[in-house]
């Protein structure tokens, strides 16, 4: 985890916590975690997205960042974050007292 401090002379005091997550770990978690019902819903949403895109654009592409951008990131487990050492795998990003954070897929 990396903390970004504001540059000198600026009055902005926002600190942004940068959370790094390996892309493959994120995609595996996103597509394979949750209840059977949640997994089915994710697959249906992706299927609908593919169908609409193919009908409108005759092609479809998706990147891991697209999955992340359409997700409530507070539910991502902290054990996916690089450098997180706690063995409790149930802790989610939203459980921590972080006001501003940015997730970087690596």
Chimera marker file (.cmm) of the C-alpha trace (Angstrom):
<marker_set name="trace">
<marker id="1" x="0.000" y="0.000" z="0.000" r="1" g="1" b="0" radius="0.5"/>
<marker id="2" x="1.246" y="3.441" z="-0.866" r="1" g="1" b="0" radius="0.5"/>
<marker id="3" x="0.095" y="6.758" z="0.566" r="1" g="1" b="0" radius="0.5"/>
<marker id="4" x="0.187" y="9.759" z="-1.765" r="1" g="1" b="0" radius="0.5"/>
<marker id="5" x="0.869" y="13.026" z="0.027" r="1" g="1" b="0" radius="0.5"/>
<marker id="6" x="0.002" y="16.406" z="-1.493" r="1" g="1" b="0" radius="0.5"/>
<marker id="7" x="2.840" y="18.498" z="-2.921" r="1" g="1" b="0" radius="0.5"/>
<marker id="8" x="4.174" y="21.420" z="-0.920" r="1" g="1" b="0" radius="0.5"/>
<marker id="9" x="2.422" y="24.716" z="-1.281" r="1" g="1" b="0" radius="0.5"/>
<marker id="10" x="-0.935" y="23.221" z="-2.075" r="1" g="1" b="0" radius="0.5"/>
<marker id="11" x="-3.743" y="23.645" z="0.419" r="1" g="1" b="0" radius="0.5"/>
<marker id="12" x="-5.456" y="20.444" z="-0.604" r="1" g="1" b="0" radius="0.5"/>
<marker id="13" x="-5.084" y="17.973" z="2.262" r="1" g="1" b="0" radius="0.5"/>
<marker id="14" x="-6.619" y="14.904" z="0.694" r="1" g="1" b="0" radius="0.5"/>
<marker id="15" x="-4.601" y="11.762" z="1.216" r="1" g="1" b="0" radius="0.5"/>
<marker id="16" x="-5.261" y="8.992" z="-1.272" r="1" g="1" b="0" radius="0.5"/>
<marker id="17" x="-4.399" y="5.436" z="-0.295" r="1" g="1" b="0" radius="0.5"/>
<marker id="18" x="-3.203" y="3.469" z="-3.312" r="1" g="1" b="0" radius="0.5"/>
<marker id="19" x="-4.175" y="-0.199" z="-3.074" r="1" g="1" b="0" radius="0.5"/>
<marker id="20" x="-2.412" y="-2.532" z="-5.510" r="1" g="1" b="0" radius="0.5"/>
<marker id="21" x="-4.120" y="-5.755" z="-6.547" r="1" g="1" b="0" radius="0.5"/>
<marker id="22" x="-2.796" y="-8.336" z="-8.984" r="1" g="1" b="0" radius="0.5"/>
<marker id="23" x="-5.111" y="-8.413" z="-11.982" r="1" g="1" b="0" radius="0.5"/>
<marker id="24" x="-5.399" y="-12.216" z="-12.098" r="1" g="1" b="0" radius="0.5"/>
<marker id="25" x="-6.291" y="-12.418" z="-8.389" r="1" g="1" b="0" radius="0.5"/>
<marker id="26" x="-8.977" y="-9.774" z="-8.859" r="1" g="1" b="0" radius="0.5"/>
<marker id="27" x="-10.536" y="-11.449" z="-11.907" r="1" g="1" b="0" radius="0.5"/>
<marker id="28" x="-10.498" y="-14.876" z="-10.202" r="1" g="1" b="0" radius="0.5"/>
<marker id="29" x="-12.135" y="-13.427" z="-7.096" r="1" g="1" b="0" radius="0.5"/>
<marker id="30" x="-14.699" y="-11.412" z="-9.064" r="1" g="1" b="0" radius="0.5"/>
<marker id="31" x="-15.843" y="-14.300" z="-11.241" r="1" g="1" b="0" radius="0.5"/>
<marker id="32" x="-15.619" y="-17.110" z="-8.678" r="1" g="1" b="0" radius="0.5"/>
<marker id="33" x="-16.580" y="-15.698" z="-5.286" r="1" g="1" b="0" radius="0.5"/>
<marker id="34" x="-19.962" y="-15.210" z="-3.711" r="1" g="1" b="0" radius="0.5"/>
<marker id="35" x="-22.992" y="-17.411" z="-3.640" r="1" g="1" b="0" radius="0.5"/>
<marker id="36" x="-24.169" y="-19.432" z="-6.624" r="1" g="1" b="0" radius="0.5"/>
<marker id="37" x="-26.899" y="-16.834" z="-7.131" r="1" g="1" b="0" radius="0.5"/>
<marker id="38" x="-24.375" y="-13.958" z="-7.138" r="1" g="1" b="0" radius="0.5"/>
<marker id="39" x="-22.113" y="-15.794" z="-9.595" r="1" g="1" b="0" radius="0.5"/>
<marker id="40" x="-25.071" y="-16.475" z="-11.865" r="1" g="1" b="0" radius="0.5"/>
<marker id="41" x="-26.056" y="-12.795" z="-11.751" r="1" g="1" b="0" radius="0.5"/>
<marker id="42" x="-22.505" y="-11.720" z="-12.712" r="1" g="1" b="0" radius="0.5"/>
<marker id="43" x="-22.505" y="-14.160" z="-15.624" r="1" g="1" b="0" radius="0.5"/>
<marker id="44" x="-25.925" y="-12.963" z="-16.794" r="1" g="1" b="0" radius="0.5"/>
<marker id="45" x="-24.834" y="-9.329" z="-16.632" r="1" g="1" b="0" radius="0.5"/>
<marker id="46" x="-21.685" y="-10.119" z="-18.627" r="1" g="1" b="0" radius="0.5"/>
<marker id="47" x="-23.742" y="-12.129" z="-21.118" r="1" g="1" b="0" radius="0.5"/>
<marker id="48" x="-26.165" y="-9.229" z="-21.583" r="1" g="1" b="0" radius="0.5"/>
<marker id="49" x="-23.252" y="-6.824" z="-22.032" r="1" g="1" b="0" radius="0.5"/>
<marker id="50" x="-21.687" y="-9.092" z="-24.667" r="1" g="1" b="0" radius="0.5"/>
<marker id="51" x="-24.988" y="-9.530" z="-26.525" r="1" g="1" b="0" radius="0.5"/>
<marker id="52" x="-25.793" y="-5.801" z="-26.595" r="1" g="1" b="0" radius="0.5"/>
<marker id="53" x="-22.270" y="-4.897" z="-27.665" r="1" g="1" b="0" radius="0.5"/>
<marker id="54" x="-22.281" y="-7.466" z="-30.466" r="1" g="1" b="0" radius="0.5"/>
<marker id="55" x="-25.674" y="-6.288" z="-31.718" r="1" g="1" b="0" radius="0.5"/>
<marker id="56" x="-24.711" y="-2.621" z="-31.659" r="1" g="1" b="0" radius="0.5"/>
<marker id="57" x="-21.014" y="-2.718" z="-32.521" r="1" g="1" b="0" radius="0.5"/>
<marker id="58" x="-20.509" y="-6.171" z="-34.022" r="1" g="1" b="0" radius="0.5"/>
<marker id="59" x="-17.619" y="-6.705" z="-31.595" r="1" g="1" b="0" radius="0.5"/>
<marker id="60" x="-16.954" y="-6.992" z="-27.893" r="1" g="1" b="0" radius="0.5"/>
<marker id="61" x="-13.971" y="-6.282" z="-25.690" r="1" g="1" b="0" radius="0.5"/>
<marker id="62" x="-13.665" y="-6.066" z="-21.941" r="1" g="1" b="0" radius="0.5"/>
<marker id="63" x="-10.732" y="-5.424" z="-19.666" r="1" g="1" b="0" radius="0.5"/>
<marker id="64" x="-10.290" y="-6.236" z="-15.978" r="1" g="1" b="0" radius="0.5"/>
<marker id="65" x="-10.471" y="-2.499" z="-15.287" r="1" g="1" b="0" radius="0.5"/>
<marker id="66" x="-13.988" y="-2.480" z="-16.792" r="1" g="1" b="0" radius="0.5"/>
<marker id="67" x="-15.035" y="-5.132" z="-14.258" r="1" g="1" b="0" radius="0.5"/>
<marker id="68" x="-13.510" y="-3.099" z="-11.441" r="1" g="1" b="0" radius="0.5"/>
<marker id="69" x="-15.130" y="0.155" z="-12.565" r="1" g="1" b="0" radius="0.5"/>
<marker id="70" x="-18.598" y="-1.453" z="-12.397" r="1" g="1" b="0" radius="0.5"/>
<marker id="71" x="-18.146" y="-2.861" z="-8.915" r="1" g="1" b="0" radius="0.5"/>
<marker id="72" x="-18.670" y="-1.543" z="-5.413" r="1" g="1" b="0" radius="0.5"/>
<marker id="73" x="-14.981" y="-1.674" z="-4.491" r="1" g="1" b="0" radius="0.5"/>
<marker id="74" x="-15.738" y="-1.588" z="-0.762" r="1" g="1" b="0" radius="0.5"/>
<marker id="75" x="-16.582" y="-5.315" z="-0.972" r="1" g="1" b="0" radius="0.5"/>
<marker id="76" x="-13.168" y="-6.359" z="-2.323" r="1" g="1" b="0" radius="0.5"/>
<marker id="77" x="-11.386" y="-8.484" z="0.292" r="1" g="1" b="0" radius="0.5"/>
<marker id="78" x="-8.229" y="-6.962" z="1.725" r="1" g="1" b="0" radius="0.5"/>
<marker id="79" x="-6.331" y="-10.229" z="1.340" r="1" g="1" b="0" radius="0.5"/>
<marker id="80" x="-6.172" y="-9.427" z="-2.411" r="1" g="1" b="0" radius="0.5"/>
<marker id="81" x="-4.302" y="-6.172" z="-1.706" r="1" g="1" b="0" radius="0.5"/>
<marker id="82" x="-0.522" y="-6.413" z="-2.067" r="1" g="1" b="0" radius="0.5"/>
<marker id="83" x="1.233" y="-5.999" z="1.271" r="1" g="1" b="0" radius="0.5"/>
<marker id="84" x="-1.809" y="-6.762" z="3.428" r="1" g="1" b="0" radius="0.5"/>
<marker id="85" x="-0.586" y="-9.103" z="6.162" r="1" g="1" b="0" radius="0.5"/>
<marker id="86" x="-3.659" y="-9.963" z="8.262" r="1" g="1" b="0" radius="0.5"/>
<marker id="87" x="-4.701" y="-13.614" z="8.064" r="1" g="1" b="0" radius="0.5"/>
<marker id="88" x="-8.386" y="-12.721" z="8.456" r="1" g="1" b="0" radius="0.5"/>
<marker id="89" x="-9.652" y="-13.168" z="4.894" r="1" g="1" b="0" radius="0.5"/>
<marker id="90" x="-13.090" y="-11.752" z="5.701" r="1" g="1" b="0" radius="0.5"/>
<marker id="91" x="-11.876" y="-8.136" z="6.004" r="1" g="1" b="0" radius="0.5"/>
<marker id="92" x="-13.074" y="-5.997" z="3.094" r="1" g="1" b="0" radius="0.5"/>
<marker id="93" x="-11.800" y="-2.618" z="1.929" r="1" g="1" b="0" radius="0.5"/>
<marker id="94" x="-14.993" y="-1.021" z="3.245" r="1" g="1" b="0" radius="0.5"/>
<marker id="95" x="-14.263" y="-2.368" z="6.743" r="1" g="1" b="0" radius="0.5"/>
<marker id="96" x="-11.210" y="-0.138" z="7.038" r="1" g="1" b="0" radius="0.5"/>
<marker id="97" x="-11.273" y="3.526" z="7.948" r="1" g="1" b="0" radius="0.5"/>
<marker id="98" x="-10.118" y="4.760" z="4.531" r="1" g="1" b="0" radius="0.5"/>
<marker id="99" x="-11.899" y="7.812" z="3.138" r="1" g="1" b="0" radius="0.5"/>
<marker id="100" x="-10.062" y="8.074" z="-0.177" r="1" g="1" b="0" radius="0.5"/>
<marker id="101" x="-8.459" y="5.180" z="-1.961" r="1" g="1" b="0" radius="0.5"/>
<marker id="102" x="-7.590" y="4.191" z="-5.486" r="1" g="1" b="0" radius="0.5"/>
<marker id="103" x="-7.215" y="0.632" z="-6.687" r="1" g="1" b="0" radius="0.5"/>
<marker id="104" x="-4.448" y="-0.100" z="-9.118" r="1" g="1" b="0" radius="0.5"/>
<marker id="105" x="-4.514" y="-3.411" z="-10.984" r="1" g="1" b="0" radius="0.5"/>
<marker id="106" x="-0.995" y="-4.689" z="-11.534" r="1" g="1" b="0" radius="0.5"/>
<link id1="1" id2="2" r="1" g="1" b="0" radius="0.2"/>
<link id1="2" id2="3" r="1" g="1" b="0" radius="0.2"/>
<link id1="3" id2="4" r="1" g="1" b="0" radius="0.2"/>
<link id1="4" id2="5" r="1" g="1" b="0" radius="0.2"/>
<link id1="5" id2="6" r="1" g="1" b="0" radius="0.2"/>
<link id1="6" id2="7" r="1" g="1" b="0" radius="0.2"/>
<link id1="7" id2="8" r="1" g="1" b="0" radius="0.2"/>
<link id1="8" id2="9" r="1" g="1" b="0" radius="0.2"/>
<link id1="9" id2="10" r="1" g="1" b="0" radius="0.2"/>
<link id1="10" id2="11" r="1" g="1" b="0" radius="0.2"/>
<link id1="11" id2="12" r="1" g="1" b="0" radius="0.2"/>
<link id1="12" id2="13" r="1" g="1" b="0" radius="0.2"/>
<link id1="13" id2="14" r="1" g="1" b="0" radius="0.2"/>
<link id1="14" id2="15" r="1" g="1" b="0" radius="0.2"/>
<link id1="15" id2="16" r="1" g="1" b="0" radius="0.2"/>
<link id1="16" id2="17" r="1" g="1" b="0" radius="0.2"/>
<link id1="17" id2="18" r="1" g="1" b="0" radius="0.2"/>
<link id1="18" id2="19" r="1" g="1" b="0" radius="0.2"/>
<link id1="19" id2="20" r="1" g="1" b="0" radius="0.2"/>
<link id1="20" id2="21" r="1" g="1" b="0" radius="0.2"/>
<link id1="21" id2="22" r="1" g="1" b="0" radius="0.2"/>
<link id1="22" id2="23" r="1" g="1" b="0" radius="0.2"/>
<link id1="23" id2="24" r="1" g="1" b="0" radius="0.2"/>
<link id1="24" id2="25" r="1" g="1" b="0" radius="0.2"/>
<link id1="25" id2="26" r="1" g="1" b="0" radius="0.2"/>
<link id1="26" id2="27" r="1" g="1" b="0" radius="0.2"/>
<link id1="27" id2="28" r="1" g="1" b="0" radius="0.2"/>
<link id1="28" id2="29" r="1" g="1" b="0" radius="0.2"/>
<link id1="29" id2="30" r="1" g="1" b="0" radius="0.2"/>
<link id1="30" id2="31" r="1" g="1" b="0" radius="0.2"/>
<link id1="31" id2="32" r="1" g="1" b="0" radius="0.2"/>
<link id1="32" id2="33" r="1" g="1" b="0" radius="0.2"/>
<link id1="33" id2="34" r="1" g="1" b="0" radius="0.2"/>
<link id1="34" id2="35" r="1" g="1" b="0" radius="0.2"/>
<link id1="35" id2="36" r="1" g="1" b="0" radius="0.2"/>
<link id1="36" id2="37" r="1" g="1" b="0" radius="0.2"/>
<link id1="37" id2="38" r="1" g="1" b="0" radius="0.2"/>
<link id1="38" id2="39" r="1" g="1" b="0" radius="0.2"/>
<link id1="39" id2="40" r="1" g="1" b="0" radius="0.2"/>
<link id1="40" id2="41" r="1" g="1" b="0" radius="0.2"/>
<link id1="41" id2="42" r="1" g="1" b="0" radius="0.2"/>
<link id1="42" id2="43" r="1" g="1" b="0" radius="0.2"/>
<link id1="43" id2="44" r="1" g="1" b="0" radius="0.2"/>
<link id1="44" id2="45" r="1" g="1" b="0" radius="0.2"/>
<link id1="45" id2="46" r="1" g="1" b="0" radius="0.2"/>
<link id1="46" id2="47" r="1" g="1" b="0" radius="0.2"/>
<link id1="47" id2="48" r="1" g="1" b="0" radius="0.2"/>
<link id1="48" id2="49" r="1" g="1" b="0" radius="0.2"/>
<link id1="49" id2="50" r="1" g="1" b="0" radius="0.2"/>
<link id1="50" id2="51" r="1" g="1" b="0" radius="0.2"/>
<link id1="51" id2="52" r="1" g="1" b="0" radius="0.2"/>
<link id1="52" id2="53" r="1" g="1" b="0" radius="0.2"/>
<link id1="53" id2="54" r="1" g="1" b="0" radius="0.2"/>
<link id1="54" id2="55" r="1" g="1" b="0" radius="0.2"/>
<link id1="55" id2="56" r="1" g="1" b="0" radius="0.2"/>
<link id1="56" id2="57" r="1" g="1" b="0" radius="0.2"/>
<link id1="57" id2="58" r="1" g="1" b="0" radius="0.2"/>
<link id1="58" id2="59" r="1" g="1" b="0" radius="0.2"/>
<link id1="59" id2="60" r="1" g="1" b="0" radius="0.2"/>
<link id1="60" id2="61" r="1" g="1" b="0" radius="0.2"/>
<link id1="61" id2="62" r="1" g="1" b="0" radius="0.2"/>
<link id1="62" id2="63" r="1" g="1" b="0" radius="0.2"/>
<link id1="63" id2="64" r="1" g="1" b="0" radius="0.2"/>
<link id1="64" id2="65" r="1" g="1" b="0" radius="0.2"/>
<link id1="65" id2="66" r="1" g="1" b="0" radius="0.2"/>
<link id1="66" id2="67" r="1" g="1" b="0" radius="0.2"/>
<link id1="67" id2="68" r="1" g="1" b="0" radius="0.2"/>
<link id1="68" id2="69" r="1" g="1" b="0" radius="0.2"/>
<link id1="69" id2="70" r="1" g="1" b="0" radius="0.2"/>
<link id1="70" id2="71" r="1" g="1" b="0" radius="0.2"/>
<link id1="71" id2="72" r="1" g="1" b="0" radius="0.2"/>
<link id1="72" id2="73" r="1" g="1" b="0" radius="0.2"/>
<link id1="73" id2="74" r="1" g="1" b="0" radius="0.2"/>
<link id1="74" id2="75" r="1" g="1" b="0" radius="0.2"/>
<link id1="75" id2="76" r="1" g="1" b="0" radius="0.2"/>
<link id1="76" id2="77" r="1" g="1" b="0" radius="0.2"/>
<link id1="77" id2="78" r="1" g="1" b="0" radius="0.2"/>
<link id1="78" id2="79" r="1" g="1" b="0" radius="0.2"/>
<link id1="79" id2="80" r="1" g="1" b="0" radius="0.2"/>
<link id1="80" id2="81" r="1" g="1" b="0" radius="0.2"/>
<link id1="81" id2="82" r="1" g="1" b="0" radius="0.2"/>
<link id1="82" id2="83" r="1" g="1" b="0" radius="0.2"/>
<link id1="83" id2="84" r="1" g="1" b="0" radius="0.2"/>
<link id1="84" id2="85" r="1" g="1" b="0" radius="0.2"/>
<link id1="85" id2="86" r="1" g="1" b="0" radius="0.2"/>
<link id1="86" id2="87" r="1" g="1" b="0" radius="0.2"/>
<link id1="87" id2="88" r="1" g="1" b="0" radius="0.2"/>
<link id1="88" id2="89" r="1" g="1" b="0" radius="0.2"/>
<link id1="89" id2="90" r="1" g="1" b="0" radius="0.2"/>
<link id1="90" id2="91" r="1" g="1" b="0" radius="0.2"/>
<link id1="91" id2="92" r="1" g="1" b="0" radius="0.2"/>
<link id1="92" id2="93" r="1" g="1" b="0" radius="0.2"/>
<link id1="93" id2="94" r="1" g="1" b="0" radius="0.2"/>
<link id1="94" id2="95" r="1" g="1" b="0" radius="0.2"/>
<link id1="95" id2="96" r="1" g="1" b="0" radius="0.2"/>
<link id1="96" id2="97" r="1" g="1" b="0" radius="0.2"/>
<link id1="97" id2="98" r="1" g="1" b="0" radius="0.2"/>
<link id1="98" id2="99" r="1" g="1" b="0" radius="0.2"/>
<link id1="99" id2="100" r="1" g="1" b="0" radius="0.2"/>
<link id1="100" id2="101" r="1" g="1" b="0" radius="0.2"/>
<link id1="101" id2="102" r="1" g="1" b="0" radius="0.2"/>
<link id1="102" id2="103" r="1" g="1" b="0" radius="0.2"/>
<link id1="103" id2="104" r="1" g="1" b="0" radius="0.2"/>
<link id1="104" id2="105" r="1" g="1" b="0" radius="0.2"/>
<link id1="105" id2="106" r="1" g="1" b="0" radius="0.2"/>
</marker_set>
